[in-house]
């Protein structure tokens, strides 16, 4: 047990870096920023797996050793408890007067009657009777013990603790968690704009997620099929701009119902900390952001409209950054190489409520998180934006190597409010149409979650039981009263009852219980009641 306690303390210490340092499983971007800003120290932390604490080999080793130690503690204790439960209560000591609780009175009944009264009094106790030959003092005695459930509750507590650890570990191996960004229908457009963004998500393939991670035993198949459509997103703000509540109205369907008409799907109002529970999965509304819409019109009058989510850099007023990439029409540049050299990349900042600062009031900031006056501040590049390389790129920033190598050339820096447009040197027109609000949804699945809850409830209940229940013993020695001439004890009409008690664990409250048993056996009045009667009579 000492080993288990030491390992439990060590596990708690090992978890501290997981709360102080950013973790890859939660936010890989923060980890990369920490690595970039802290140099060699961060590299050492990374080698020590301090950015992956709960997935690290050393944390798993402590966790495994703790589980093994608890099992090694439970098995012998369970066997000892079983043997103790099968063993009769121990015989009364020779000198009962030495016990912490002791009382002696005479009952006006013979030995058999006194024995019957004692057994009735000790109903619910484990009682063993010892004859005069077996008793240490040479008299008939009864030994009673109660509180075996204390050790049983203690064992159940440790078993439930092991069950909780195992179910948590199994949940980590079998779980999956994914995030998806859905652009809602609400937007700030002065005119109709064809925003080609799907507002439906289906949990049918891991490729449908924007980010996805799963346990080692989840192979990517066996997803619980369901779909939902995000109709809108609404945020409530305090006067200082702090978010008060996020709400998103969705329609959903499960199983084969996803193939039916979406108008027959069920509706649900999704809120923060009020997830939608579907087919064993939970859909959380985590947050939101903005997706600006830009239309590019080339000199041949062909247009491309793109809506792309920007990353909130300021989580209070939602000044956000992002990038859009456009491939020119094939008709303008039949040669593939030439077309790659004329791709457009637009990178910059978006403010939902623009506030212009600086000497010339040309530096964009945001004064409120709600979309009251959207604006863009962008750099426009022309060249090879990497669209045809087949290499994955960030949707929030350009590859700086393309800029440093000259493959992308900056041709314009401009501030745009909603509806503004800029014309480039070749006649291409870029228009800022407005912005839509997007919501970030998280889909979580943990098949062991309910078993973690069950084991935790059992653990807490058994812990309370092990603290409340007390182990205590009572010994009662019966001696028939004989006349002075040595009359036969079998015809004695009175019996001396000597009682003694001992609390094997915490003795708090045991003295009152012992006194109550003694009074009930001899039908004695409660001293507190006697004192109250005397006071009442004196008055």
C-alpha positions as a Python dict, from the first residue, in 0.01 Angstrom:
ca = {
    (1, 'X'): (0, 0, 0),
    (2, 'X'): (290, 236, 69),
    (3, 'X'): (419, 169, -281),
    (4, 'X'): (77, 249, -429),
    (5, 'X'): (61, 576, -233),
    (6, 'X'): (411, 673, -346),
    (7, 'X'): (320, 600, -711),
    (8, 'X'): (-5, 794, -678),
    (9, 'X'): (190, 1093, -545),
    (10, 'X'): (443, 1052, -827),
    (11, 'X'): (161, 1041, -1083),
    (12, 'X'): (23, 1368, -946),
    (13, 'X'): (368, 1531, -975),
    (14, 'X'): (410, 1394, -1328),
    (15, 'X'): (82, 1556, -1433),
    (16, 'X'): (201, 1906, -1333),
    (17, 'X'): (390, 1976, -1660),
    (18, 'X'): (76, 1883, -1849),
    (19, 'X'): (-106, 2175, -1689),
    (20, 'X'): (180, 2426, -1708),
    (21, 'X'): (305, 2362, -2062),
    (22, 'X'): (101, 2354, -2386),
    (23, 'X'): (9, 2006, -2502),
    (24, 'X'): (7, 1885, -2863),
    (25, 'X'): (-312, 1690, -2810),
    (26, 'X'): (-493, 2014, -2722),
    (27, 'X'): (-325, 2283, -2931),
    (28, 'X'): (-29, 2199, -3152),
    (29, 'X'): (-2, 2561, -3267),
    (30, 'X'): (75, 2677, -2912),
    (31, 'X'): (341, 2408, -2884),
    (32, 'X'): (507, 2522, -3207),
    (33, 'X'): (506, 2883, -3086),
    (34, 'X'): (659, 2777, -2755),
    (35, 'X'): (932, 2584, -2940),
    (36, 'X'): (1003, 2885, -3162),
    (37, 'X'): (1022, 3131, -2869),
    (38, 'X'): (1219, 2928, -2615),
    (39, 'X'): (1502, 2775, -2813),
    (40, 'X'): (1717, 2507, -2650),
    (41, 'X'): (1509, 2481, -2333),
    (42, 'X'): (1198, 2402, -2537),
    (43, 'X'): (1392, 2140, -2736),
    (44, 'X'): (1492, 1969, -2410),
    (45, 'X'): (1131, 1979, -2295),
    (46, 'X'): (1028, 1821, -2623),
    (47, 'X'): (1282, 1540, -2589),
    (48, 'X'): (1149, 1475, -2239),
    (49, 'X'): (797, 1451, -2387),
    (50, 'X'): (675, 1739, -2172),
    (51, 'X'): (452, 1860, -2455),
    (52, 'X'): (289, 1515, -2470),
    (53, 'X'): (273, 1438, -2099),
    (54, 'X'): (-35, 1218, -2093),
    (55, 'X'): (77, 1023, -2402),
    (56, 'X'): (439, 992, -2288),
    (57, 'X'): (609, 661, -2217),
    (58, 'X'): (714, 762, -1864),
    (59, 'X'): (363, 872, -1767),
    (60, 'X'): (223, 545, -1902),
    (61, 'X'): (488, 355, -1703),
    (62, 'X'): (389, 526, -1376),
    (63, 'X'): (22, 469, -1457),
    (64, 'X'): (83, 98, -1525),
    (65, 'X'): (294, 48, -1211),
    (66, 'X'): (27, 220, -1001),
    (67, 'X'): (-240, -14, -1138),
    (68, 'X'): (-23, -322, -1076),
    (69, 'X'): (59, -202, -724),
    (70, 'X'): (-310, -151, -641),
    (71, 'X'): (-398, -497, -770),
    (72, 'X'): (-112, -642, -565),
    (73, 'X'): (-255, -462, -262),
    (74, 'X'): (-615, -569, -319),
    (75, 'X'): (-565, -945, -363),
    (76, 'X'): (-398, -1026, -25),
    (77, 'X'): (-623, -783, 161),
    (78, 'X'): (-931, -945, 10),
    (79, 'X'): (-811, -1287, 124),
    (80, 'X'): (-738, -1157, 475),
    (81, 'X'): (-1081, -994, 491),
    (82, 'X'): (-1246, -1318, 385),
    (83, 'X'): (-1063, -1512, 656),
    (84, 'X'): (-1154, -1251, 918),
    (85, 'X'): (-1518, -1263, 810),
    (86, 'X'): (-1521, -1644, 847),
    (87, 'X'): (-1355, -1632, 1190),
    (88, 'X'): (-1567, -1614, 1505),
    (89, 'X'): (-1539, -1298, 1718),
    (90, 'X'): (-1254, -1335, 1962),
    (91, 'X'): (-1312, -1448, 2322),
    (92, 'X'): (-1356, -1193, 2597),
    (93, 'X'): (-1042, -1082, 2783),
    (94, 'X'): (-998, -1201, 3140),
    (95, 'X'): (-1031, -854, 3289),
    (96, 'X'): (-1310, -661, 3117),
    (97, 'X'): (-1276, -369, 3358),
    (98, 'X'): (-957, -269, 3178),
    (99, 'X'): (-1142, -198, 2854),
    (100, 'X'): (-1209, 167, 2747),
    (101, 'X'): (-1584, 110, 2786),
    (102, 'X'): (-1705, -94, 3082),
    (103, 'X'): (-2028, -138, 3277),
    (104, 'X'): (-2172, -391, 3522),
    (105, 'X'): (-2532, -440, 3636),
    (106, 'X'): (-2758, -716, 3764),
    (107, 'X'): (-3053, -852, 3568),
    (108, 'X'): (-3349, -999, 3757),
    (109, 'X'): (-3359, -1313, 3546),
    (110, 'X'): (-3183, -1644, 3526),
    (111, 'X'): (-2883, -1718, 3305),
    (112, 'X'): (-3085, -1834, 3003),
    (113, 'X'): (-3314, -1531, 3022),
    (114, 'X'): (-3019, -1293, 3048),
    (115, 'X'): (-2852, -1465, 2755),
    (116, 'X'): (-3169, -1426, 2547),
    (117, 'X'): (-3193, -1056, 2632),
    (118, 'X'): (-2830, -997, 2535),
    (119, 'X'): (-2880, -1174, 2200),
    (120, 'X'): (-3189, -963, 2132),
    (121, 'X'): (-2992, -651, 2217),
    (122, 'X'): (-2710, -752, 1982),
    (123, 'X'): (-2934, -832, 1687),
    (124, 'X'): (-2745, -738, 1371),
    (125, 'X'): (-2408, -806, 1531),
    (126, 'X'): (-2193, -1111, 1464),
    (127, 'X'): (-2222, -1298, 1795),
    (128, 'X'): (-2027, -1598, 1926),
    (129, 'X'): (-2101, -1774, 2254),
    (130, 'X'): (-1834, -1926, 2472),
    (131, 'X'): (-1900, -2169, 2755),
    (132, 'X'): (-1751, -2138, 3106),
    (133, 'X'): (-1481, -2389, 3009),
    (134, 'X'): (-1383, -2183, 2700),
    (135, 'X'): (-1399, -1842, 2867),
    (136, 'X'): (-1080, -1701, 3015),
    (137, 'X'): (-1257, -1602, 3340),
    (138, 'X'): (-1457, -1925, 3376),
    (139, 'X'): (-1803, -1779, 3306),
    (140, 'X'): (-2047, -1789, 3016),
    (141, 'X'): (-1964, -1506, 2775),
    (142, 'X'): (-2079, -1363, 2444),
    (143, 'X'): (-1849, -1187, 2198),
    (144, 'X'): (-1999, -958, 1937),
    (145, 'X'): (-1840, -763, 1657),
    (146, 'X'): (-1972, -515, 1405),
    (147, 'X'): (-1833, -301, 1124),
    (148, 'X'): (-1692, -564, 888),
    (149, 'X'): (-1838, -355, 606),
    (150, 'X'): (-1569, -93, 675),
    (151, 'X'): (-1295, -312, 534),
    (152, 'X'): (-1530, -430, 259),
    (153, 'X'): (-1596, -69, 158),
    (154, 'X'): (-1224, -2, 168),
    (155, 'X'): (-1164, -294, -70),
    (156, 'X'): (-1445, -184, -298),
    (157, 'X'): (-1291, 165, -302),
    (158, 'X'): (-958, 29, -424),
    (159, 'X'): (-1125, -204, -674),
    (160, 'X'): (-1331, 87, -809),
    (161, 'X'): (-1014, 298, -827),
    (162, 'X'): (-847, 31, -1038),
    (163, 'X'): (-1162, 4, -1251),
    (164, 'X'): (-1161, 380, -1301),
    (165, 'X'): (-794, 377, -1406),
    (166, 'X'): (-853, 88, -1646),
    (167, 'X'): (-1165, 240, -1800),
    (168, 'X'): (-988, 574, -1846),
    (169, 'X'): (-699, 394, -2016),
    (170, 'X'): (-937, 192, -2233),
    (171, 'X'): (-1125, 508, -2325),
    (172, 'X'): (-799, 670, -2438),
    (173, 'X'): (-727, 369, -2658),
    (174, 'X'): (-1076, 348, -2811),
    (175, 'X'): (-1182, 712, -2828),
    (176, 'X'): (-1185, 950, -3119),
    (177, 'X'): (-1223, 1324, -3133),
    (178, 'X'): (-1252, 1550, -3431),
    (179, 'X'): (-1319, 1914, -3505),
    (180, 'X'): (-1494, 2069, -3799),
    (181, 'X'): (-1555, 2429, -3898),
    (182, 'X'): (-1892, 2501, -4058),
    (183, 'X'): (-1972, 2839, -4214),
    (184, 'X'): (-2326, 2934, -4116),
    (185, 'X'): (-2587, 3106, -4329),
    (186, 'X'): (-2560, 3442, -4153),
    (187, 'X'): (-2340, 3696, -4328),
    (188, 'X'): (-2283, 4067, -4387),
    (189, 'X'): (-2340, 4101, -4762),
    (190, 'X'): (-2483, 4404, -4937),
    (191, 'X'): (-2606, 4187, -5224),
    (192, 'X'): (-2655, 3822, -5306),
    (193, 'X'): (-2322, 3640, -5316),
    (194, 'X'): (-2281, 3277, -5411),
    (195, 'X'): (-2089, 3145, -5113),
    (196, 'X'): (-1997, 2790, -5201),
    (197, 'X'): (-1969, 2652, -4848),
    (198, 'X'): (-2133, 2337, -4720),
    (199, 'X'): (-2327, 2382, -4399),
    (200, 'X'): (-2369, 2008, -4344),
    (201, 'X'): (-2137, 1771, -4164),
    (202, 'X'): (-2164, 1392, -4172),
    (203, 'X'): (-1983, 1167, -3928),
    (204, 'X'): (-1923, 898, -4190),
    (205, 'X'): (-1552, 933, -4265),
    (206, 'X'): (-1246, 1070, -4088),
    (207, 'X'): (-1172, 1276, -4402),
    (208, 'X'): (-1477, 1492, -4327),
    (209, 'X'): (-1304, 1643, -4024),
    (210, 'X'): (-1075, 1945, -4031),
    (211, 'X'): (-868, 1784, -3757),
    (212, 'X'): (-899, 1435, -3615),
    (213, 'X'): (-721, 1230, -3352),
    (214, 'X'): (-801, 888, -3212),
    (215, 'X'): (-676, 625, -2972),
    (216, 'X'): (-431, 355, -3070),
    (217, 'X'): (-703, 90, -3103),
    (218, 'X'): (-933, 297, -3325),
    (219, 'X'): (-860, 223, -3691),
    (220, 'X'): (-1075, 494, -3845),
    (221, 'X'): (-1368, 269, -3925),
    (222, 'X'): (-1685, 211, -3728),
    (223, 'X'): (-1784, 574, -3693),
    (224, 'X'): (-2138, 621, -3566),
    (225, 'X'): (-2321, 759, -3874),
    (226, 'X'): (-2505, 1086, -3823),
    (227, 'X'): (-2532, 1421, -3998),
    (228, 'X'): (-2619, 1771, -3889),
    (229, 'X'): (-2681, 2099, -4068),
    (230, 'X'): (-2573, 2424, -3901),
    (231, 'X'): (-2840, 2684, -3971),
    (232, 'X'): (-2695, 2977, -3784),
    (233, 'X'): (-2468, 3095, -3510),
    (234, 'X'): (-2543, 3366, -3254),
    (235, 'X'): (-2320, 3514, -2988),
    (236, 'X'): (-2423, 3723, -2689),
    (237, 'X'): (-2172, 3979, -2567),
    (238, 'X'): (-2134, 4193, -2259),
    (239, 'X'): (-2083, 4569, -2312),
    (240, 'X'): (-1705, 4523, -2279),
    (241, 'X'): (-1705, 4269, -2563),
    (242, 'X'): (-1670, 3959, -2346),
    (243, 'X'): (-1864, 3663, -2481),
    (244, 'X'): (-2163, 3563, -2270),
    (245, 'X'): (-2315, 3273, -2463),
    (246, 'X'): (-2281, 3098, -2799),
    (247, 'X'): (-2583, 2938, -2964),
    (248, 'X'): (-2622, 2745, -3287),
    (249, 'X'): (-2945, 2601, -3426),
    (250, 'X'): (-2886, 2270, -3602),
    (251, 'X'): (-3091, 1993, -3762),
    (252, 'X'): (-2969, 1635, -3728),
    (253, 'X'): (-3043, 1277, -3824),
    (254, 'X'): (-2894, 943, -3720),
    (255, 'X'): (-2842, 611, -3894),
    (256, 'X'): (-3055, 548, -4201),
    (257, 'X'): (-3250, 869, -4135),
    (258, 'X'): (-2961, 1069, -4282),
    (259, 'X'): (-3077, 959, -4627),
    (260, 'X'): (-3422, 1109, -4579),
    (261, 'X'): (-3531, 1460, -4666),
    (262, 'X'): (-3339, 1707, -4449),
    (263, 'X'): (-3663, 1896, -4380),
    (264, 'X'): (-3778, 1601, -4166),
    (265, 'X'): (-3464, 1604, -3950),
    (266, 'X'): (-3489, 1693, -3582),
    (267, 'X'): (-3399, 2041, -3459),
    (268, 'X'): (-3173, 2118, -3165),
    (269, 'X'): (-3042, 2438, -3008),
    (270, 'X'): (-2676, 2377, -2942),
    (271, 'X'): (-2511, 2580, -2666),
    (272, 'X'): (-2177, 2586, -2489),
    (273, 'X'): (-2167, 2307, -2229),
    (274, 'X'): (-2497, 2170, -2364),
    (275, 'X'): (-2380, 1912, -2619),
    (276, 'X'): (-2596, 1725, -2864),
    (277, 'X'): (-2572, 1353, -2784),
    (278, 'X'): (-2604, 1128, -3087),
    (279, 'X'): (-2547, 755, -3127),
    (280, 'X'): (-2293, 748, -2846),
    (281, 'X'): (-2118, 1064, -2971),
    (282, 'X'): (-2130, 1416, -2832),
    (283, 'X'): (-2136, 1728, -3048),
    (284, 'X'): (-1998, 2035, -2869),
    (285, 'X'): (-2016, 2397, -2977),
    (286, 'X'): (-1667, 2521, -2895),
    (287, 'X'): (-1634, 2863, -3046),
    (288, 'X'): (-1658, 3071, -3358),
    (289, 'X'): (-1478, 3299, -3597),
    (290, 'X'): (-1523, 3485, -3925),
    (291, 'X'): (-1485, 3383, -4287),
    (292, 'X'): (-1438, 3678, -4527),
    (293, 'X'): (-1561, 3648, -4886),
    (294, 'X'): (-1352, 3783, -5174),
    (295, 'X'): (-1441, 3788, -5544),
    (296, 'X'): (-1164, 3804, -5805),
    (297, 'X'): (-1262, 3917, -6155),
    (298, 'X'): (-995, 3861, -6420),
    (299, 'X'): (-960, 4078, -6732),
    (300, 'X'): (-1154, 3821, -6936),
    (301, 'X'): (-1455, 3881, -6703),
    (302, 'X'): (-1431, 3538, -6540),
    (303, 'X'): (-1491, 3545, -6165),
    (304, 'X'): (-1392, 3334, -5869),
    (305, 'X'): (-1557, 3383, -5527),
    (306, 'X'): (-1401, 3230, -5222),
    (307, 'X'): (-1499, 3227, -4856),
    (308, 'X'): (-1224, 3119, -4619),
    (309, 'X'): (-1219, 3102, -4242),
    (310, 'X'): (-963, 3325, -4070),
    (311, 'X'): (-795, 3236, -3742),
    (312, 'X'): (-884, 3461, -3446),
    (313, 'X'): (-560, 3609, -3313),
    (314, 'X'): (-742, 3823, -3058),
    (315, 'X'): (-1000, 3613, -2879),
    (316, 'X'): (-1162, 3921, -2726),
    (317, 'X'): (-1231, 4139, -3030),
    (318, 'X'): (-1160, 3873, -3295),
    (319, 'X'): (-900, 4046, -3506),
    (320, 'X'): (-826, 3748, -3731),
    (321, 'X'): (-562, 3646, -3984),
    (322, 'X'): (-579, 3421, -4286),
    (323, 'X'): (-495, 3370, -4650),
    (324, 'X'): (-676, 3294, -4977),
    (325, 'X'): (-525, 3147, -5294),
    (326, 'X'): (-673, 3180, -5643),
    (327, 'X'): (-583, 2992, -5960),
    (328, 'X'): (-638, 3199, -6279),
    (329, 'X'): (-879, 3073, -6547),
    (330, 'X'): (-730, 2809, -6774),
    (331, 'X'): (-839, 3007, -7081),
    (332, 'X'): (-616, 3301, -6993),
    (333, 'X'): (-300, 3094, -6955),
    (334, 'X'): (-316, 2768, -7155),
    (335, 'X'): (40, 2684, -7055),
    (336, 'X'): (48, 2519, -6712),
    (337, 'X'): (378, 2681, -6613),
    (338, 'X'): (255, 3025, -6711),
    (339, 'X'): (-67, 2975, -6517),
    (340, 'X'): (129, 2878, -6205),
    (341, 'X'): (325, 3200, -6232),
    (342, 'X'): (2, 3405, -6227),
    (343, 'X'): (-168, 3263, -5922),
    (344, 'X'): (-293, 3512, -5666),
    (345, 'X'): (-242, 3492, -5291),
    (346, 'X'): (-418, 3733, -5055),
    (347, 'X'): (-297, 3743, -4695),
    (348, 'X'): (-402, 3979, -4421),
    (349, 'X'): (-621, 4071, -4129),
    (350, 'X'): (-996, 4082, -4081),
    (351, 'X'): (-1178, 4294, -3822),
    (352, 'X'): (-1550, 4237, -3754),
    (353, 'X'): (-1581, 4592, -3620),
    (354, 'X'): (-1308, 4796, -3783),
    (355, 'X'): (-1114, 5058, -3592),
    (356, 'X'): (-845, 5245, -3785),
    (357, 'X'): (-543, 5356, -3582),
    (358, 'X'): (-201, 5506, -3648),
    (359, 'X'): (-91, 5846, -3774),
    (360, 'X'): (-273, 5806, -4104),
    (361, 'X'): (-546, 5589, -3959),
    (362, 'X'): (-445, 5304, -4187),
    (363, 'X'): (-366, 5035, -3929),
    (364, 'X'): (-655, 4793, -3882),
    (365, 'X'): (-776, 4694, -3537),
    (366, 'X'): (-1103, 4559, -3402),
    (367, 'X'): (-1310, 4732, -3136),
    (368, 'X'): (-1583, 4472, -3084),
    (369, 'X'): (-1625, 4099, -3153),
    (370, 'X'): (-1964, 4140, -3323),
    (371, 'X'): (-1972, 4202, -3698),
    (372, 'X'): (-2078, 4568, -3705),
    (373, 'X'): (-1832, 4715, -3957),
    (374, 'X'): (-1621, 4444, -4126),
    (375, 'X'): (-1294, 4538, -4295),
    (376, 'X'): (-985, 4376, -4445),
    (377, 'X'): (-620, 4480, -4450),
    (378, 'X'): (-440, 4259, -4702),
    (379, 'X'): (-121, 4206, -4896),
    (380, 'X'): (-177, 4077, -5250),
    (381, 'X'): (84, 3851, -5409),
    (382, 'X'): (121, 3717, -5761),
    (383, 'X'): (326, 3415, -5862),
    (384, 'X'): (350, 3050, -5767),
    (385, 'X'): (127, 3015, -5458),
    (386, 'X'): (197, 2641, -5432),
    (387, 'X'): (-150, 2532, -5542),
    (388, 'X'): (-20, 2271, -5788),
    (389, 'X'): (267, 2129, -5586),
    (390, 'X'): (61, 1869, -5403),
    (391, 'X'): (214, 1984, -5074),
    (392, 'X'): (-18, 2066, -4785),
    (393, 'X'): (-20, 2431, -4684),
    (394, 'X'): (-162, 2629, -4396),
    (395, 'X'): (-493, 2798, -4461),
    (396, 'X'): (-394, 3076, -4222),
    (397, 'X'): (-52, 3184, -4355),
    (398, 'X'): (160, 3175, -4668),
    (399, 'X'): (471, 2967, -4707),
    (400, 'X'): (741, 3225, -4633),
    (401, 'X'): (995, 3034, -4841),
    (402, 'X'): (791, 3114, -5153),
    (403, 'X'): (816, 3485, -5070),
    (404, 'X'): (1186, 3476, -4980),
    (405, 'X'): (1272, 3287, -5300),
    (406, 'X'): (1080, 3536, -5513),
    (407, 'X'): (824, 3286, -5636),
    (408, 'X'): (558, 3513, -5488),
    (409, 'X'): (585, 3887, -5549),
    (410, 'X'): (385, 4140, -5348),
    (411, 'X'): (205, 4371, -5586),
    (412, 'X'): (-38, 4556, -5360),
    (413, 'X'): (-115, 4642, -4999),
    (414, 'X'): (-465, 4773, -4945),
    (415, 'X'): (-734, 4829, -4682),
    (416, 'X'): (-1084, 4728, -4784),
    (417, 'X'): (-1416, 4791, -4620),
    (418, 'X'): (-1721, 4592, -4717),
    (419, 'X'): (-1802, 4647, -5087),
    (420, 'X'): (-1464, 4807, -5168),
    (421, 'X'): (-1261, 4682, -5460),
    (422, 'X'): (-909, 4725, -5588),
    (423, 'X'): (-785, 4698, -5949),
    (424, 'X'): (-443, 4541, -6003),
    (425, 'X'): (-187, 4640, -6269),
    (426, 'X'): (-317, 4380, -6518),
    (427, 'X'): (-683, 4486, -6478),
    (428, 'X'): (-779, 4213, -6230),
    (429, 'X'): (-1039, 4338, -5981),
    (430, 'X'): (-1058, 4215, -5621),
    (431, 'X'): (-1374, 4289, -5424),
    (432, 'X'): (-1433, 4241, -5051),
    (433, 'X'): (-1794, 4120, -5047),
    (434, 'X'): (-1841, 4082, -4672),
    (435, 'X'): (-1804, 3798, -4423),
    (436, 'X'): (-1987, 3504, -4274),
    (437, 'X'): (-1964, 3369, -3924),
    (438, 'X'): (-1844, 3015, -3875),
    (439, 'X'): (-1883, 2784, -3579),
    (440, 'X'): (-1634, 2531, -3452),
    (441, 'X'): (-1791, 2195, -3362),
    (442, 'X'): (-1619, 1913, -3179),
    (443, 'X'): (-1735, 1553, -3210),
    (444, 'X'): (-1619, 1331, -2924),
    (445, 'X'): (-1667, 959, -2877),
    (446, 'X'): (-1560, 762, -2569),
    (447, 'X'): (-1727, 420, -2528),
    (448, 'X'): (-1593, 389, -2174),
    (449, 'X'): (-1732, 718, -2046),
    (450, 'X'): (-2032, 569, -1866),
    (451, 'X'): (-1814, 301, -1706),
    (452, 'X'): (-1576, 570, -1580),
    (453, 'X'): (-1877, 741, -1424),
    (454, 'X'): (-2006, 417, -1267),
    (455, 'X'): (-1667, 326, -1120),
    (456, 'X'): (-1620, 683, -991),
    (457, 'X'): (-1960, 685, -819),
    (458, 'X'): (-1890, 344, -661),
    (459, 'X'): (-1547, 465, -551),
    (460, 'X'): (-1687, 775, -381),
    (461, 'X'): (-1975, 585, -218),
    (462, 'X'): (-1742, 316, -82),
    (463, 'X'): (-1499, 583, 40),
    (464, 'X'): (-1780, 744, 241),
    (465, 'X'): (-1873, 401, 378),
    (466, 'X'): (-1516, 324, 483),
    (467, 'X'): (-1499, 657, 669),
    (468, 'X'): (-1841, 637, 835),
    (469, 'X'): (-1856, 270, 939),
    (470, 'X'): (-1665, 182, 1258),
    (471, 'X'): (-1523, -151, 1366),
    (472, 'X'): (-1626, -220, 1728),
    (473, 'X'): (-1645, -514, 1967),
    (474, 'X'): (-1856, -592, 2270),
    (475, 'X'): (-1800, -861, 2526),
    (476, 'X'): (-2069, -966, 2772),
    (477, 'X'): (-1987, -1198, 3062),
    (478, 'X'): (-2277, -1356, 3253),
    (479, 'X'): (-2249, -1479, 3611),
    (480, 'X'): (-2556, -1622, 3793),
    (481, 'X'): (-2616, -1474, 4140),
    (482, 'X'): (-2600, -1741, 4411),
    (483, 'X'): (-2709, -1722, 4775),
    (484, 'X'): (-2449, -1710, 5044),
    (485, 'X'): (-2495, -2081, 5123),
    (486, 'X'): (-2374, -2176, 4775),
    (487, 'X'): (-2709, -2248, 4615),
    (488, 'X'): (-2720, -2425, 4280),
    (489, 'X'): (-2660, -2171, 3996),
    (490, 'X'): (-2920, -2335, 3777),
    (491, 'X'): (-3198, -2204, 4000),
    (492, 'X'): (-3053, -1853, 4046),
    (493, 'X'): (-3307, -1583, 3967),
    (494, 'X'): (-3059, -1300, 3900),
    (495, 'X'): (-2757, -1265, 3675),
    (496, 'X'): (-2463, -1026, 3693),
    (497, 'X'): (-2399, -883, 3346),
    (498, 'X'): (-2057, -738, 3284),
    (499, 'X'): (-2013, -551, 2955),
    (500, 'X'): (-1705, -409, 2791),
    (501, 'X'): (-1652, -244, 2454),
    (502, 'X'): (-1364, -157, 2229),
    (503, 'X'): (-1357, 46, 1905),
    (504, 'X'): (-1108, -109, 1663),
    (505, 'X'): (-1092, 205, 1451),
    (506, 'X'): (-1202, 563, 1516),
    (507, 'X'): (-1369, 573, 1857),
    (508, 'X'): (-1568, 892, 1793),
    (509, 'X'): (-1929, 835, 1894),
    (510, 'X'): (-1862, 482, 2017),
    (511, 'X'): (-1897, 574, 2385),
    (512, 'X'): (-2253, 701, 2331),
    (513, 'X'): (-2345, 386, 2139),
    (514, 'X'): (-2205, 162, 2414),
    (515, 'X'): (-2391, 354, 2686),
    (516, 'X'): (-2714, 329, 2485),
    (517, 'X'): (-2676, -51, 2457),
    (518, 'X'): (-2612, -76, 2829),
    (519, 'X'): (-2922, 132, 2912),
    (520, 'X'): (-3142, -68, 2677),
    (521, 'X'): (-3028, -398, 2828),
    (522, 'X'): (-3102, -289, 3183),
    (523, 'X'): (-3394, -59, 3097),
    (524, 'X'): (-3218, 239, 3254),
    (525, 'X'): (-3330, 600, 3193),
    (526, 'X'): (-3129, 841, 2981),
    (527, 'X'): (-2925, 1068, 3215),
    (528, 'X'): (-3003, 1371, 2999),
    (529, 'X'): (-3377, 1304, 3030),
    (530, 'X'): (-3345, 1261, 3408),
    (531, 'X'): (-3164, 1592, 3440),
    (532, 'X'): (-3432, 1768, 3234),
    (533, 'X'): (-3708, 1619, 3455),
    (534, 'X'): (-3533, 1740, 3770),
    (535, 'X'): (-3498, 2090, 3631),
    (536, 'X'): (-3865, 2090, 3533),
    (537, 'X'): (-3966, 1973, 3886),
    (538, 'X'): (-3752, 2238, 4057),
    (539, 'X'): (-3915, 2508, 3846),
}
